[in-house]
Amino acid sequence: MLKLVLATKNKDKVKEIMAILGDLPVEIKSQNDYPHIHDIVEDGNTYEDNALKKASIFNNITGLTSIADDSGLEVDALNGAPGIFAARYAGDGVTYRDNYEKLLRELEGLPFPERKARFVCIIAIVTVEHKVYFSRGYLEGYIIDEPRGSQGFGYDPVFYLPEYGRTVAELDSELKNRISHRAKALLKAKEIITENILGKTV
């Protein structure tokens, strides 16, 4: 059976990834199964740089097909910030709440139509033969001025989807796993794994 290792120990991400890839005929591990692998510094200039660096390091250490993502939030009014720095926008070792509260302070007083934003997710897959594949997913929305919902993580409580009348944190997991930026990238990654690694047609 094909073994995959996820280059993350973020339990929220692992849960989301498992929900989408879990029905593949594969055994999925995560960084939590390899405590000797330390956190990798994400010092790239792009999402692709960071995702590929993590996947390549895990591939080299474990010898397994490795998957890593880099995600971010791009706010038009902030010229695309926080971008690749979304997870540490308020500094190192901060909470999800610290990050989105900083974002809300920076957007304070800005009218709703000018608060357009998008979530971005780039996934890198590195196979045992060291072949590299990328998949991408995006979710468009707006930043509201106070958090709503408790189902998500990161910036989900302040990321509003007009077509659903809810924030991402107010979505049930079934819907989120169909429309989120990470879900879209994962579904494309699932196709890549199925066709190019497992050798099956979708």
Contact map, one row per residue, 1 for C-alpha under 8 A:
1110000000000000000000001110000000000000000000000000000000000000000000000000000000000000000000000000000000000000000000000000000000000000000000000000000000000000000000000000000000000000000000000000000000
1111000000000000000000001110000000000000000000000000000000000000000000000000000000000000000000000000000000000000000000000000000000000000000000000000000000000000000000000000000000000000000000000000010000
1111100000000000000000000111100000000000000000000000000000000001100000000000000000000000000000000000000000000000000000000000000000000000000000000000000000000000000000000000000000000000000000000000000000
0111110000000000000000000111100000000000000000000000000000000001111000000000000000000000000000000000000000000000000000000000000000000000000000000000000000000000000000000000000000000000000000000000000000
0011111000000000000000000001111000000000000000000000000001000001111000000000000000000000000000000000000000000000000000000000000000000000000000000000000000000000000000000000000000000000000000000000000000
0001111100000100000000000001111000000000000000000000001000000000011100000000000000000000000000000000000000000000000000000000000000000000000000000000000000000000000000000000000000000000000000000000000000
0000111110000000000000000000011000000000000000000000011001000000011110000000000000000000000000000000000000000000000000000000000000000000000000000000000000000000000000000000000000000000000000000000000000
0000011111001100000000000000011100000000000000000000000000000000000100000000000000000000000000000000000000000000000000000000000000000000000000000000000000000000000000000000000000000000000000000000000000
0000001111101100000000000000011100000000000000000000000000000000000000000000000000000000000000000000000000000000000000000000000000000000000000000000000000000000000000000000000000000000000000000000000000
0000000111111100000000000000000000000000000000000000000000000000000000000000000000000000000000000000000000000000000000000000000000000000000000000000000000000000000000000000000000000000000000000000000000
0000000011111110000000000000000000000000000000000000000000000000000000000000000000000000000000000000000000000000000000000000000000000000000000000000000000000000000000000000000000000000000000000000000000
0000000001111111000000000000000000000000000000000000000000000000000000000000000000000000000000000000000000000000000000000000000000000000000000000000000010000000000000000000000000000000000000000000000000
0000000111111111100000000000000000000000000000000000000000000000000000000000000000000000000000000000000000000000000000000000000000000000000000000000000000000000000000000000000000000000000000000000000000
0000010111111111110000000000010000000000000000000000000000000000000000000000000000000000000000000000000000000000000000000000000000000000000000000000000000000000000000000000000000000000000000000000000000
0000000000111111111000000000000000000000000000000000000000000000000000000000000000000000000000000000000000000000000000000000000000000000000000000000000000000000000000000000000000000000000000000000000000
0000000000011111111100000000000000000000000000000000000000000000000000000000000000000000000000000000000000000000000000000000000000000000000000000000000000000000000000000000000010000010000000000000000000
0000000000001111111111000000000000000000000000000000000000000000000000000000000000000000000000000000000000000000000000000000000000000000000000000000000000000000000000000000000000000010010000000000000000
0000000000000111111111000001000000000000000000000000000000000000000000000000000000000000000000000000000000000000000000000000000000000000000000000000000000000000000000000000000000000000000000000000000000
0000000000000011111111000000000000000000000000000000000000000000000000000000000000000000000000000000000000000000000000000000000000000000000000000000000000000000000000000000000010000000000000000000000000
0000000000000001111111100000000000000000000000000000000000000000000000000000000000000000000000000000000000000000000000000000000000000000000000000000000000000000000000000000000010000010011001000000000000
0000000000000000111111110000000000000000000000000000000000000000000000000000000000000000000000000000000000000000000000000000000000000000000000000000000000000000000000000000000000000000010001000000000000
0000000000000000111111110101000000000000000000000000000000000000000000000000000000000000000000000000000000000000000000000000000000000000000000000000000000000000000000000000000000000000000000000000000000
0000000000000000000111111000000000000000000000000000000000000000000000000000000000000000000000000000000000000000000000000000000000000000000000000000000000000000000000000000000000000000000000000000000000
0000000000000000000011111100000000000000000000000000000000000000000000000000000000000000000000000000000000000000000000000000000000000000000000000000000000000000000000000000000000000000000000000100000000
1100000000000000000000111110000000000000000000000000000000000000000000000000000000000000000000000000000000000000000000000000000000000000000000000000000000000000000000000000000000000000000000000000000000
1111000000000000000001011111000000000000000000000000000000000000000000000000000000000000000000000000000000000000000000000000000000000000000000000000000000000000000000000000000000000000000000000000000000
1111000000000000000000001111100000000000000000000000000000000000000000000000000000000000000000000000000000000000000000000000000000000000000000000000000000000000000000000000000000000000000000000000000000
0011110000000000010001000111110000000000000000000000000000000000000000000000000000000000000000000000000000000000000000000000000000000000000000000000000000000000000000000000000000000000000000000000000000
0011110000000000000000000011111110000000000000000000000000000000000000000000000000000000000000000000000000000000000000000000000000000000000000000000000000000000000000000000000000000000000000000000000000
0000111110000100000000000001111111000000000000000000000000000000000000000000000000000000000000000000000000000000000000000000000000000000000000000000000000000000000000000000000000000000000000000000000000
0000111110000000000000000000111111101000000000000000000000000000000000000000000000000000000000000000000000000000000000000000000000000000000000000000000000000000000000000000000000000000000000000000000000
0000000110000000000000000000111111100000000000000000000000000000000000000000000000000000000000000000000000000000000000000000000000000000000000000000000000000000000000000000000000000000000000000000000000
0000000000000000000000000000111111100000000000000000000000000000000000000000000000000000000000000000000000000000000000000000000000000000000000000000000000000000000000000000000000000000000000000000000000
0000000000000000000000000000011111111000000000000000000000000000000000000000000000000000000000000000000000000000000000000000000000000000000000000000000000000000000000000000000000000000000000000000000000
0000000000000000000000000000001111111100000000000000000000000000000000000000000000000000000000000000000000000000000000000000000000000000000000000000000000000000000000000000000000000000000000000000000000
0000000000000000000000000000000001111100000000000000000000000000000000000000000000000000000000000000000000000000000000000000000000000000000000000000000000000000000000000000000000000000000000000000000000
0000000000000000000000000000001001111110000000000000000000000000000000000000000000000000000000000000000000000000000000000000000000000000000000000000000000000000000000000000000000000000000000000000000000
0000000000000000000000000000000000111111000000000000000000000000000000000000000000000000000000000000000000000000000000000000000000000000000000000000000000000000000000000000000000000000000000000000000000
0000000000000000000000000000000000001111100000000000000000000000000000000000000000000000000000000000000000000000000000000000000000000000000000000000000000000000000000000000000000000000000000000000000000
0000000000000000000000000000000000000111110000000000010000000000000000000000000000000000000000000000000000000000000000000000000000000000000000000000000000000000000000000000000000000000000000000000000000
0000000000000000000000000000000000000011111000000000000000000000000000000000000000000000000000000000000000000000000000000000000000000000000000000000000000000000000000000000000000000000000000000000000000
0000000000000000000000000000000000000001111100000100110000000000000000000000000000000000000000000000000000000000000000000000000000000000000000000000000000000000000000000000000000000000000000000000000000
0000000000000000000000000000000000000000111110000100000000000000000000000000000000000000000000000000000000000000000000000000000000000000000000000000000000000000000000000000000000000000000000000000000000
0000000000000000000000000000000000000000011111101100000000000000000000000000000000000000000000000000000000000000000000000000000000000000000000000000000000000000000000000000000000000000000000000000000000
0000000000000000000000000000000000000000001111101100000000000000000000000000000000000000000000000000000000000000000000000000000000000000000000000000000000000000000000000000000000000000000000000000000000
0000000000000000000000000000000000000000000111111100000000000000000000000000000000010000000000000000000000000000000000000000000000000000000000000000000000000000000000000000000000000000000000000000000000
0000000000000000000000000000000000000000000111111110000000000000000011110000000000010000000000000000000000000000000000001100000000000000000000000000000000000000000000000000000000000000000000000000000000
0000000000000000000000000000000000000000000001111111000000000000000001000000000000000000000000000000000000000000000000000111000000000100000000000000000000000000000000000000000000000000000000000000000000
0000000000000000000000000000000000000000000111111111100000000000000000000000000000000000000000000000000000000000000000000000000000000000000000000000000000000000000000000000000000000000000000000000000000
0000000000000000000000000000000000000000011111111111110000000000000011000000000000000000000000000000000000000000000000000000000000000000000000000000000000000000000000000000000000000000000000000000000000
0000000000000000000000000000000000000000000000111111111000000000000111000000000000000000000000000000000000000000000000000111000000000000000000000000000000000000000000000000000000000000000000000000000000
0000000000000000000000000000000000000000000000011111111100000000000100000000000000000000000000000000000000000000000000000001110000000000000000000000000000000000000000000000000000000000000000000000000000
0000000000000000000000000000000000000000010000001111111110000000000000000000000000000000000000000000000000000000000000000000000000000000000000000000000000000000000000000000000000000000000000000000000000
0000001000000000000000000000000000000001010000000111111111000000000100000000000000000000000000000000000000000000000000000000000000000000000000000000000000000000000000000000000000000000000000000000000000
0000011000000000000000000000000000000000000000000011111111100000011100000000000000000000000000000000000000000000000000000001110000000000000000000000000000000000000000000000000000000000000000000000000000
0000000000000000000000000000000000000000000000000001111111110000010000000000000000000000000000000000000000000000000000000000010000000000000000000000000000000000000000000000000000000000000000000000000000
0000000000000000000000000000000000000000000000000000111111111000000000000000000000000000000000000000000000000000000000000000000000000000000000000000000000000000000000000000000000000000000000000000000000
0000101000000000000000000000000000000000000000000000011111111111010000000000000000000000000000000000000000000000000000000000000000000000000000000000000000000000000000000000000000000000000000000000000000
0000000000000000000000000000000000000000000000000000001111111111110000000000000000000000000000000000000000000000000000000000011101000000000000000000000000000000000000000000000000000000000000000000000000
0000000000000000000000000000000000000000000000000000000111111111000000000000000000000000000000000000000000000000000000000000000000000000000000000000000000000000000000000000000000000000000000000000000000
0000000000000000000000000000000000000000000000000000000011111110000000000000000000000000000000000000000000000000000000000000000000000000000000000000000000000000000000000000000000000000000000000000000000
0000000000000000000000000000000000000000000000000000000001111111000000000000000000000000000000000000000000000000000000000000000000000000000000000000000000000000000000000000000000000000000000000000000000
0000000000000000000000000000000000000000000000000000000001111111100000000000000000000000000000000000000000000000000000000000000100000000000000000000000000000000000000000000000000000000000000000000000000
0011100000000000000000000000000000000000000000000000000001110111110000000000000000000000000000000000000000000000000000000000001100000000000000000000000000000000000000000000000000000000000000000000000000
0011100000000000000000000000000000000000000000000000000000100011111000000000000000000000000000000000000000000000000000000000111100000000000000000000000000000000000000000000000000000000000000000000000000
0001111000000000000000000000000000000000000000000000001101100001111100000000000000000000000000000000000000000000000000000000111000000000000000000000000000000000000000000000000000000000000000000000000000
0001111000000000000000000000000000000000000000000000001000000000111110000000000000000000000000000000000000000000000000000011110000000000000000000000000000000000000000000000000000000000000000000000000000
0000011100000000000000000000000000000000000000000011011000000000011111000000000000000000000000000000000000000000000000000011100000000000000000000000000000000000000000000000000000000000000000000000000000
0000001000000000000000000000000000000000000000100110000000000000001111100000000000000000000000000000000000000000000000001111000000000000000000000000000000000000000000000000000000000000000000000000000000
0000000000000000000000000000000000000000000000110110000000000000000111110000000000010000000000000000000000000000000000001110000000000000000000000000000000000000000000000000000000000000000000000000000000
0000000000000000000000000000000000000000000000100000000000000000000011111000000000010100000000000000000000000000000000111100000000000000000000000000000000000000000000000000000000000100000000000000000000
0000000000000000000000000000000000000000000000100000000000000000000001111100000001111110000000000000000000000000000000111000000000000000000000000000000000000000000000000000000000000000000000000000000000
0000000000000000000000000000000000000000000000000000000000000000000000111110000111110100000000000000000000000000000011110000000000000000000000000000000000000000000000000000000000000000000000000000000000
0000000000000000000000000000000000000000000000000000000000000000000000011111011111100000000000000000000000000000000011110000000000000000000000000000000000000000000000000000000000000000000000000000000000
0000000000000000000000000000000000000000000000000000000000000000000000001111111111100000000000000000000000000000001111000000000000000000000000000000000000000000000000000000000000000000000000000000000000
0000000000000000000000000000000000000000000000000000000000000000000000000111111110000000000000000000000000000000011110000000000000000000000000000000000000000000000000000000000000000000000000000000000000
0000000000000000000000000000000000000000000000000000000000000000000000000011111100000000000000000000000000100000011100000000000000000000000000000000000000000000000000000000000000000000000000000000000000
0000000000000000000000000000000000000000000000000000000000000000000000000111111111000000000000000000000000000000000000000000000000000000000000000000000000000000000000000000000000000000000000000000000000
0000000000000000000000000000000000000000000000000000000000000000000000000111111110000000000000000000000000000000000000000000000000000000000000000000000000000000000000000000000000000000000000000000000000
0000000000000000000000000000000000000000000000000000000000000000000000001111111111100000000000000000000000000000000000000000000000000000000000000000000000000000000000000000000000000000000000000000000000
0000000000000000000000000000000000000000000000000000000000000000000000001111011111111100000000000000000000000000000000000000000000000000000000000000000000000000000000000000000000000000000000000000000000
0000000000000000000000000000000000000000000000000000000000000000000000011110010111111100100000000000000000000000000000000000000000000000000000000000000000000000000000000000000000000000000000000000000000
0000000000000000000000000000000000000000000000000000000000000000000000011110000111111100000000000000000000000000000000000000000000000000000000000000000000000000000000000000000000000000000000000000000000
0000000000000000000000000000000000000000000001100000000000000000000001111000000011111110000000000000000000000000000000000000000000000000000000000000000000000000000000000000000000000000000000000000000000
0000000000000000000000000000000000000000000000000000000000000000000000010000000011111111100000000000000000000000000000000000000000000000000000000000000000000000000000000000000000000000000000000000000000
0000000000000000000000000000000000000000000000000000000000000000000000111000000011111111100000000010000000000000000000000000000000000000000000000000000000000000000000000000000000000000000000000000000000
0000000000000000000000000000000000000000000000000000000000000000000000010000000000011111100000010010000000000000000000000000000000000000000000000000000001000000000000000000000000000000000000000000000000
0000000000000000000000000000000000000000000000000000000000000000000000000000000000001111111111000010000000000000000000000000000000000000000000000000000000000000000000000000000000000000000000000000000000
0000000000000000000000000000000000000000000000000000000000000000000000000000000001001111111000000010010000000000000000000000000000000000000000000000000000000000000000000000000000000000000000000000000000
0000000000000000000000000000000000000000000000000000000000000000000000000000000000000001111101000110010000000000000000000000000000000000000000000000000000000000000000000000000000000000000000000000000000
0000000000000000000000000000000000000000000000000000000000000000000000000000000000000001111111000000000000000000000000000000000000000000000000000000000000000000000000000000000000000000000000000000000000
0000000000000000000000000000000000000000000000000000000000000000000000000000000000000001011111000000000000000000000000000000000000000000000000000000000000000000000000000000000000000000000000000000000000
0000000000000000000000000000000000000000000000000000000000000000000000000000000000000001001111100000000000000000000000000000000000000000000000000000000000000000000000000000000000000000000000000000000000
0000000000000000000000000000000000000000000000000000000000000000000000000000000000000001011111110110000000000000000000000000000000000000000000000000000000000000000000000000000000000000000000000000000000
0000000000000000000000000000000000000000000000000000000000000000000000000000000000000000000011111110000000000000000000000000000000000000000000000000000000000000000000000000000000000000000000000000000000
0000000000000000000000000000000000000000000000000000000000000000000000000000000000000010000001111111000000000000000000000000000000000000000000000000000011100000000000000000000000000000000000000000000000
0000000000000000000000000000000000000000000000000000000000000000000000000000000000000000000000111111100000000000000000000000000000000000000000000000000001100000000000000000000000000000000000000000000000
0000000000000000000000000000000000000000000000000000000000000000000000000000000000000000010001111111110000000000000000000000000000000000000000000000000000000000000000000000000000000000000000000000000000
0000000000000000000000000000000000000000000000000000000000000000000000000000000000000111110001111111111000000000000000000000000000000000000000000000000001100000000000000000000000000000000000000000000000
0000000000000000000000000000000000000000000000000000000000000000000000000000000000000000000000011111111100000000000000000000000000000000000000000000000001100100000000000000000000000000000000000000000000
0000000000000000000000000000000000000000000000000000000000000000000000000000000000000000000000001111111110000000000000000000000000000000000000000000000000000000000000000000000000000000000000000000000000
0000000000000000000000000000000000000000000000000000000000000000000000000000000000000000110000000111111111000000000000000000000000000000000000000000000000000000000000000000000000000000000000000000000000
0000000000000000000000000000000000000000000000000000000000000000000000000000000000000000000000000011111111100000000000000000000000000000000000000000000000000000000000000000000000000000000000000000000000
0000000000000000000000000000000000000000000000000000000000000000000000000000000000000000000000000001111111110000000000000000000000000000000000001100000000000000000000000000000000000000000000000000000000
0000000000000000000000000000000000000000000000000000000000000000000000000000000000000000000000000000111111110000000000000000000000000000000000000000000000000000000000000000000000000000000000000000000000
0000000000000000000000000000000000000000000000000000000000000000000000000000000000000000000000000000011111110000000000000000000000000000000000000000000000000000000000000000000000000000000000000000000000
0000000000000000000000000000000000000000000000000000000000000000000000000000100000000000000000000000001111111100001000000000000000000000000000001000000000000000000000000000000000000000000000000000000000
0000000000000000000000000000000000000000000000000000000000000000000000000000000000000000000000000000000111111100000000000000000000000000000000001000000000000000000000000000000000000000000000000000000000
0000000000000000000000000000000000000000000000000000000000000000000000000000000000000000000000000000000000111110000000000000000000000000000000000000000000000000000000000000000000000000000000000000000000
0000000000000000000000000000000000000000000000000000000000000000000000000000000000000000000000000000000000111111011000000000000000000000000000000000000000000000000000000000000000000000000000000000000000
0000000000000000000000000000000000000000000000000000000000000000000000000000000000000000000000000000000000001111111000000000000000000000000000000000000000000000000000000000000000000000000000000000000000
0000000000000000000000000000000000000000000000000000000000000000000000000000000000000000000000000000000000000111111100000000000000000000000001110000000000000000000000000000000000000000000000000000000000
0000000000000000000000000000000000000000000000000000000000000000000000000000000000000000000000000000000000000011111100000000000000000000000001000000000000000000000000000000000000000000000000000000000000
0000000000000000000000000000000000000000000000000000000000000000000000000001100000000000000000000000000000000111111100000000000000000000000000000000000000000000000000000000000000000000000000000000000000
0000000000000000000000000000000000000000000000000000000000000000000000000011100000000000000000000000000000100111111110000000000000000000000001110000000000000000000000000000000000000000000000000000000000
0000000000000000000000000000000000000000000000000000000000000000000000000011100000000000000000000000000000000001111111000000000000000000000111100000000000000000000000000000000000000000000000000000000000
0000000000000000000000000000000000000000000000000000000000000000000000001111000000000000000000000000000000000000001111100000000000000000000111100000000000000000000000000000000000000000000000000000000000
0000000000000000000000000000000000000000000000000000000000000000000000001110000000000000000000000000000000000000000111110000000000000000011111000000000000000000000000000000000000000000000000000000000000
0000000000000000000000000000000000000000000000000000000000000000000000111100000000000000000000000000000000000000000011111000000000000000011100000000000000000000000000000000000000001000000000000000000000
0000000000000000000000000000000000000000000000000000000000000000000000111100000000000000000000000000000000000000000001111100000000000001111000000000000000000000000000000000000000001100000000000000000000
0000000000000000000000000000000000000000000000100000000000000000000011110000000000000000000000000000000000000000000000111110000000000001110000000000000000000000000000000000000000001100100000000000000000
0000000000000000000000000000000000000000000000110010000000000000000011100000000000000000000000000000000000000000000000011111000000000111100000000000000000000000000000000000000000000100100000000000000000
0000000000000000000000000000000000000000000000010010000000000000001111000000000000000000000000000000000000000000000000001111100000000111000000000000000000000000000000000000000000000000110010000000000000
0000000000000000000000000000000000000000000000010011001000000000001110000000000000000000000000000000000000000000000000000111110000011110000000000000000000000000000000000000000000000000000000000000000000
0000000000000000000000000000000000000000000000000001001000000000111100000000000000000000000000000000000000000000000000000011111000111100000000000000000000000000000000000000000000000000000010000000000000
0000000000000000000000000000000000000000000000000001001100100000111000000000000000000000000000000000000000000000000000000001111111111000000000000000000000000000000000000000000000000000000000000000000000
0000000000000000000000000000000000000000000000000000000000100001110000000000000000000000000000000000000000000000000000000000111111110000000000000000000000000000000000000000000000000000000000000000100000
0000000000000000000000000000000000000000000000000000000000100011100000000000000000000000000000000000000000000000000000000000011111100000000000000000000000000000000000000000000000000000000000000000000000
0000000000000000000000000000000000000000000000000000000000000000000000000000000000000000000000000000000000000000000000000000011111100000000000000000000000000000000000000000000000000000000000000000000000
0000000000000000000000000000000000000000000000000000000000100000000000000000000000000000000000000000000000000000000000000000011111110000000000000000000000000000000000000000000000000000000000000000000000
0000000000000000000000000000000000000000000000000000000000000000000000000000000000000000000000000000000000000000000000000000111111111000000000000000000000000000000000000000000000000000000000000000000000
0000000000000000000000000000000000000000000000000000000000000000000000000000000000000000000000000000000000000000000000000001111001111100000000000000000000000000000000000000000000000000000000000000000000
0000000000000000000000000000000000000000000000000000000000000000000000000000000000000000000000000000000000000000000000000001110000111110000000000000000000000000000000000000000000000000000000010000000000
0000000000000000000000000000000000000000000000010000000000000000000000000000000000000000000000000000000000000000000000000111100000011111000000000000000000000000000000000000000000000000000010000000000000
0000000000000000000000000000000000000000000000000000000000000000000000000000000000000000000000000000000000000000000000000111000000001111100000000000000000000000000000000000000000000000110110000000000000
0000000000000000000000000000000000000000000000000000000000000000000000000000000000000000000000000000000000000000000000011110000000000111110000000000000000000000000000000000000000001001100100000000000000
0000000000000000000000000000000000000000000000000000000000000000000000000000000000000000000000000000000000000000000000011100000000000011111000000000000000000000000000000000000000011111110000000000000000
0000000000000000000000000000000000000000000000000000000000000000000000000000000000000000000000000000000000000000000001111000000000000001111100000000000000000000000000000000000000011101100000000000000000
0000000000000000000000000000000000000000000000000000000000000000000000000000000000000000000000000000000000000000000001110000000000000000111110000000000000000000000000000000000000111000000000000000000000
0000000000000000000000000000000000000000000000000000000000000000000000000000000000000000000000000000000000000000000111100000000000000000011111000000000000000000100000000000000000000000000000000000000000
0000000000000000000000000000000000000000000000000000000000000000000000000000000000000000000000000000000000000000000111000000000000000000001111100000000000000011110000000000000000000000000000000000000000
0000000000000000000000000000000000000000000000000000000000000000000000000000000000000000000000000000000000000001101111000000000000000000000111110000000000000011110000000000000000000000000000000000000000
0000000000000000000000000000000000000000000000000000000000000000000000000000000000000000000000000000000000000001001110000000000000000000000011111000000000000111000000000000000000000000000000000000000000
0000000000000000000000000000000000000000000000000000000000000000000000000000000000000000000000000000000000000001001000000000000000000000000001111110000000000111000000000000000000000000000000000000000000
0000000000000000000000000000000000000000000000000000000000000000000000000000000000000000000000000000000100110000000000000000000000000000000000111110000000000100000000000000000000000000000000000000000000
0000000000000000000000000000000000000000000000000000000000000000000000000000000000000000000000000000000100000000000000000000000000000000000000011111000000001100000000000000000000000000000000000000000000
0000000000000000000000000000000000000000000000000000000000000000000000000000000000000000000000000000000000000000000000000000000000000000000000011111100000001100000000000000000000000000000000000000000000
0000000000000000000000000000000000000000000000000000000000000000000000000000000000000000000000000000000000000000000000000000000000000000000000000111110000001100000000101100000000000000000000000000000000
0000000000000000000000000000000000000000000000000000000000000000000000000000000000000000000000000000000000000000000000000000000000000000000000000011111100001000000000111100000000000000000000000000000000
0000000000000000000000000000000000000000000000000000000000000000000000000000000000000000000000000000000000000000000000000000000000000000000000000001111110001000000000001100000000000000000000000000000000
0000000000000000000000000000000000000000000000000000000000000000000000000000000000000000000000000000000000000000000000000000000000000000000000000000111110000000000000011111100000000000000000000000000000
0000000000000000000000000000000000000000000000000000000000000000000000000000000000000000000000000000000000000000000000000000000000000000000000000000111111011000000000011110000000000000000000000000000000
0000000000010000000000000000000000000000000000000000000000000000000000000000000000000000000000010000000000000000000000000000000000000000000000000000011111111000000000001000000000000000000000000000000000
0000000000000000000000000000000000000000000000000000000000000000000000000000000000000010000000011011000000000000000000000000000000000000000000000000000111111000000000000000000000000000000000000000000000
0000000000000000000000000000000000000000000000000000000000000000000000000000000000000000000000011011000000000000000000000000000000000000000000000000000011111110000000000000000000000000000000000000000000
0000000000000000000000000000000000000000000000000000000000000000000000000000000000000000000000000000000000000000000000000000000000000000000000000000000111111110000000111000000000000000000000000000000000
0000000000000000000000000000000000000000000000000000000000000000000000000000000000000000000000000000000000000000000000000000000000000000000000000111110111111111000000111100000000000000000000000000000000
0000000000000000000000000000000000000000000000000000000000000000000000000000000000000000000000000001000000000000000000000000000000000000000000111111000000111111000000111000000000000000000000000000000000
0000000000000000000000000000000000000000000000000000000000000000000000000000000000000000000000000000000000000000000000000000000000000000000011110000000000111111100000111000000000000000000000000000000000
0000000000000000000000000000000000000000000000000000000000000000000000000000000000000000000000000000000000000000000000000000000000000000000011110000000000001111110011110000000000000000000000000000000000
0000000000000000000000000000000000000000000000000000000000000000000000000000000000000000000000000000000000000000000000000000000000000000000111000000000000000011111111110000000000000000000000000000000000
0000000000000000000000000000000000000000000000000000000000000000000000000000000000000000000000000000000000000000000000000000000000000000000011000000000000000001111111000000000000000000000000000000000000
0000000000000000000000000000000000000000000000000000000000000000000000000000000000000000000000000000000000000000000000000000000000000000000000000000000000000000111110000000000000000000000000000000000000
0000000000000000000000000000000000000000000000000000000000000000000000000000000000000000000000000000000000000000000000000000000000000000000000000000000000000000111111000000000000000000000000000000000000
0000000000000000000000000000000000000000000000000000000000000000000000000000000000000000000000000000000000000000000000000000000000000000000000000000000000000001111111100000000000000000000000000000000000
0000000000000000000000000000000000000000000000000000000000000000000000000000000000000000000000000000000000000000000000000000000000000000000000000000000000000001110111111110000000000000000000000000000000
0000000000000000000000000000000000000000000000000000000000000000000000000000000000000000000000000000000000000000000000000000000000000000000000000001100000011111100011111110000000000000000000000000000000
0000000000000000000000000000000000000000000000000000000000000000000000000000000000000000000000000000000000000000000000000000000000000000000000000000101100011111100001111110000100000000000000000000000000
0000000000000000000000000000000000000000000000000000000000000000000000000000000000000000000000000000000000000000000000000000000000000000000000000001111110011110000001111110000000000000000000000000000000
0000000000000000000000000000000000000000000000000000000000000000000000000000000000000000000000000000000000000000000000000000000000000000000000000001111100001000000001111111000000000000000000000000000000
0000000000000000000000000000000000000000000000000000000000000000000000000000000000000000000000000000000000000000000000000000000000000000000000000000001100000000000001111111101100000000000000000000000000
0000000000000000000000000000000000000000000000000000000000000000000000000000000000000000000000000000000000000000000000000000000000000000000000000000001000000000000000000111111100000000000000000000000000
0000000000000000000000000000000000000000000000000000000000000000000000000000000000000000000000000000000000000000000000000000000000000000000000000000001000000000000000000011111110000000000000000000000000
0000000000000000000000000000000000000000000000000000000000000000000000000000000000000000000000000000000000000000000000000000000000000000000000000000000000000000000000000001111111000000000000000000000000
0000000000000000000000000000000000000000000000000000000000000000000000000000000000000000000000000000000000000000000000000000000000000000000000000000000000000000000000000011111111100000000000000000000000
0000000000000000000000000000000000000000000000000000000000000000000000000000000000000000000000000000000000000000000000000000000000000000000000000000000000000000000000010011111111110010000000000000000000
0000000000000001001100000000000000000000000000000000000000000000000000000000000000000000000000000000000000000000000000000000000000000000000000000000000000000000000000000000111111110010000000000000000000
0000000000000000000000000000000000000000000000000000000000000000000000000000000000000000000000000000000000000000000000000000000000000000000000000000000000000000000000000000011111110011000000000000000000
0000000000000000000000000000000000000000000000000000000000000000000000000000000000000000000000000000000000000000000000000000000000000000001000000000000000000000000000000000001111111011000000000000000000
0000000000000000000000000000000000000000000000000000000000000000000000000000000000000000000000000000000000000000000000000000000000000000111000000000000000000000000000000000000111111111000000000000000000
0000000000000000000000000000000000000000000000000000000000000000000000000000000000000000000000000000000000000000000000111000000000000001111000000000000000000000000000000000000000111111100000000000000000
0000000000000000000000000000000000000000000000000000000000000000000000100000000000000000000000000000000000000000000000011100000000000000110000000000000000000000000000000000000000011111110000000000000000
0000000000000001100100000000000000000000000000000000000000000000000000000000000000000000000000000000000000000000000000000000000000000000100000000000000000000000000000000000000111111111111000000000000000
0000000000000000000000000000000000000000000000000000000000000000000000000000000000000000000000000000000000000000000000000000000000000001110000000000000000000000000000000000000001111111111100000000000000
0000000000000000000000000000000000000000000000000000000000000000000000000000000000000000000000000000000000000000000000001110000000000011110000000000000000000000000000000000000000001111111110000000000000
0000000000000000100110000000000000000000000000000000000000000000000000000000000000000000000000000000000000000000000000000010000000000010100000000000000000000000000000000000000000000111111111000000000000
0000000000000000000100000000000000000000000000000000000000000000000000000000000000000000000000000000000000000000000000000000000000000000000000000000000000000000000000000000000000000011111111100000000000
0000000000000000000000000000000000000000000000000000000000000000000000000000000000000000000000000000000000000000000000000000000000000011000000000000000000000000000000000000000000000001111111110000000000
0000000000000000000000000000000000000000000000000000000000000000000000000000000000000000000000000000000000000000000000000010100000000110000000000000000000000000000000000000000000000000111111111000000000
0000000000000000000110000000000000000000000000000000000000000000000000000000000000000000000000000000000000000000000000000000000000000000000000000000000000000000000000000000000000000000011111111100000000
0000000000000000000000000000000000000000000000000000000000000000000000000000000000000000000000000000000000000000000000000000000000000000000000000000000000000000000000000000000000000000001111111110000001
0000000000000000000000000000000000000000000000000000000000000000000000000000000000000000000000000000000000000000000000000000000000001000000000000000000000000000000000000000000000000000000111111111100000
0000000000000000000000000000000000000000000000000000000000000000000000000000000000000000000000000000000000000000000000000000000000000000000000000000000000000000000000000000000000000000000011111111110000
0000000000000000000000010000000000000000000000000000000000000000000000000000000000000000000000000000000000000000000000000000000000000000000000000000000000000000000000000000000000000000000001111111111111
0000000000000000000000000000000000000000000000000000000000000000000000000000000000000000000000000000000000000000000000000000000000000000000000000000000000000000000000000000000000000000000000111111111111
0000000000000000000000000000000000000000000000000000000000000000000000000000000000000000000000000000000000000000000000000000000000000000000000000000000000000000000000000000000000000000000000011111111100
0000000000000000000000000000000000000000000000000000000000000000000000000000000000000000000000000000000000000000000000000000001000000000000000000000000000000000000000000000000000000000000000011111111000
0100000000000000000000000000000000000000000000000000000000000000000000000000000000000000000000000000000000000000000000000000000000000000000000000000000000000000000000000000000000000000000000001111111100
0000000000000000000000000000000000000000000000000000000000000000000000000000000000000000000000000000000000000000000000000000000000000000000000000000000000000000000000000000000000000000000000000111111110
0000000000000000000000000000000000000000000000000000000000000000000000000000000000000000000000000000000000000000000000000000000000000000000000000000000000000000000000000000000000000000000000000111011111
0000000000000000000000000000000000000000000000000000000000000000000000000000000000000000000000000000000000000000000000000000000000000000000000000000000000000000000000000000000000000000000000000110001111
0000000000000000000000000000000000000000000000000000000000000000000000000000000000000000000000000000000000000000000000000000000000000000000000000000000000000000000000000000000000000000000000100110000111
